Amino acid sequence: MRFNDAIMGCVLVIFAIAEITYTRTFPSLFGQSYGPELFPQIIGFGLIATGLLLIVRGVHHKRRAGINGRWLEIGPWASHSHIKINLLLVLLALLAYILFSEWLGFIPMSMIILSVLLYRLGSSIQASLLIATATTATLQLLFAKLLLVPLPAGLLLGWVY
């Protein structure tokens, strides 16, 4: 799937405007003419400039292509049902993590999601479980122990933390 650059440029400009607007809520520093909002605003203005360039490029490309130019082009993958199922499965996995991770916890959710996705994408059951276990353990150690980012414990509250 390919979006015309003008569409992606519009999304980028909207995101940048929202980001710049949010930086206006940052507290100011006493005695300084700039504060913590300066660099995010510089990045936001850079994103706006990039988005505007994408819009101009996309509109130019659409005009040049004439009637054959499309705002959205769906690739050949869309005709394969197994690829559509894989895409749907990834989206459902994200939704399941959002809905159930607080209750079930990061470790079980990660194990389930990774095992199912790896098996669906062609790994054997043993390889799926092994890779899911190693990946989950690595992520748990990296985020919870090294970076000190709290991951949902869920059902394992007494054992993990």
N, C-alpha and C positions, 0 to 999 in steps of 0.2 A: 504494500500500500504506500502510495506516495502522495503527499499533500503538495499543492502548489506552494511556492515560496511565499506568496502573498498571505496565505492563511497562516503559515507558521510565523511570519513577521507580525501579523496582527496579534497572535497569541503572545509573542515575545514583548510587544509594546504594552499590552494590557498587564502582563505580569510585572514589567518594569515599573509601570505607573503605580500598581498596587504596592510594590516593594518600596518605592520612594515615598509614597503616602504613609506607609507604616513606619518608616524611619523618622518621620516627624514626631512620633510619640516618644522617641528616645529622650532621656533627660539631658539637659545641657550641663556643661562643666563650667563651674564658677571661674571667672577671670580669663576665659579663652573664647576666641571668636569662632571656634569650631569645636565639635564634640564627636561623640561616637557615631553620629549619623553621616559624617562626611564621606567615608570610604564606601559604605553601601549606596549612597546617593551617586557617587561617581560611577560605580558599577552600573547602577540603574540607568543613568544617562547614556552610558556606553551600550547597554542593552536596547535602549530606545533607538539609538542611531543604527545599530545593527538590524533591528526590526524594521525600521524605515527603509533601509537598503534592501532587505528581503522583499518588502512590499513592492518597491519599485521594480526589482528584478522579476518578481512573479507576475506583475501586471504586464510588463514588457514581454515576457515569455508567452503569456496568454494571448496578447495581441498578435504576436508574430506567428503563433500556431493557428490563429484564426478559429474556425469552427471546430477544428480537431483538438484544440487546447482544452484541457479539463482542469477543474479545481482539485479533483481527487482521482487518482488512478489506482485501481485495484490490480495487484499483480496476479500472475498465473497461479499462485498458491491458493487463491480463493476458490478454485475449482476442485481442490482436494479435500475430501471430508475429514480425513484423519488429521490434517493440519488445522482445520477449524476446530476439531475436538480438542487438540492440544492447546490451542489458544484459549478456548473456553475453560479448560481445566486449570490453566495458569491463573485466569481471572477469578475462578471459583476458589482457588487456593488462597489468593490474596484476600478475598472476602471472608473466607473461613478463618484466616489468621486474625483479621480485624475483629470478627465477632466472637471468637472462642479463645483467643490467647490469654486473656485475663483470667478466665476460669480454668482452662486446661494447663496453661503455662507455656513458656517458650520451648522448652526441651521436647515435650511430647508433640506439640504442634509442628515444630521443625522436623522432627523425625518422621511424622506422618506425611507432611507435605513433600519433603524431599524424597522419601521412599516411593510414594505414589508417582511423582513426576519423573523420577529417574527410571522407574519400571515402565511407565507409559512411553518414555522416549527410547526404550530399547535395551536398557540394562537388565541383567538377570536379577532375580530376587535377592540372591546373596550379595551381589555387587551393590545393588540399590541400598540394602540395609547397612552395608559396611561404609559406603560413601556418606550416607545420611548420618550415621553415628559419628564418623570422623569430622564431618562438617559442622554438625551441631555442637560437638565438644569444643571444636576450635572457636566457633562463634561465641559460645558461652564463656570460655576463658578470655577471649579477646575483649568482648564488650563488658561483661560483668566484673572481671577481675582486673584487667589491665586498664581499660578506659573508664571503669567505674560507671558504666551506663546500666541502670537497673533494668533487667529484663523480667517480664512477668513470670513469677514462680508457679502460680496456679496450684495444682494438686500436689506439687513437690515442695511446698513452702517449708515444711520442717526438715527436708533432706538437703535441699540445695543451699538455702540461706540460713 
